[in-house]
Amino acid sequence: MKIITTLIKKVKNLDEKIKKIMCKGYSFSFLLCIFASLTLFTYEIFYHNPTLYYIGLSLFRTSLMFACTFFMCAIGFDTIKKEII
């Protein structure tokens, strides 16, 4: 539980510019995730083409990785910025 409270404190104390970039990154990841979900929905309802399934699955995994990367990079850049100042 100590790790979770530490992460919550770090996110609350992020620089405003970094927080804005992180939110835009989350928006991009969310839109990519919606597109992946629509692709998988199209595969399930209309076409049973394996290529369409793999495209949707790859897009979904990519969107989740982008979201995690934006979170980790925001904390990393904020830590570096605070150490320099």
N, C-alpha and C positions, 0 to 999 in steps of 0.2 A: 504494500500500500504506500510505502514511502516513495517509490518511484513514480507512482501516479500523481501524488501531491506535488512532487518536484516538477513534473512535466506541466501540470496545471499552472503552477507559479511561473514557469518559464514562458508559457504561452500568454499569460496575462501581462507579463512585463516586456513583451516584444516591442521593438521600435515600430512606429506607425507605418513607415514606408515598407518595412519587411512584412508587417501584418497585412498590408494592402496587397502586396505581391503574392503572399500566401493565399489570400482569399480569392484572387483572380486565378491562381493555379488550381484551387479547389473547384472553382466554377468551370474551368476548362476540363478538369477530370470528370466532373459530374456530367457535362454535356457529352463527353466521350463515352461515359458509362451508359447514358440514355441511348446513344446511337448504337452501342453494342447490344443493349437489351432489345432495341427494335430489330436489329439484324437477327438476333436469336429468335425473336417472336415470329419474324417472317419465315425463318427456317422451319419453325414448329407448325405454323398454320398453312403456309402456301407451298413451299418447296421443301423437299427433303434431299437437298444437295449437300453432301459433306463439306464441300469447299465453303459454303455459306456458314455452316456451323463453326468451322475452324476460324473463319474471319471474325465472327462474333465473339468467340471465346478469346481469341488473341486480343481483340479490342478491349474486352472486359478486363483481362489481366493487365494490359497496358495502362488502362485508366486507374486501376488500383495502385499500380507501381508509381504512376505520376503523383497520386495523392500522397503516398508515403514519402516520396522523394521531396515534394514541396514542404512537407512537415519537417523532415529531418534537416533539409538545407536552410529553412527559416531559423531553426534553433541554432544551427551551426554558424550561420552568418551573423546572427545577433550576438552570439558568444564572442566571436572574433572581433566584431565591431566594439563591444564593450571592453574587451581586453586592450585594444589599441588606444582607446580614449582613456 
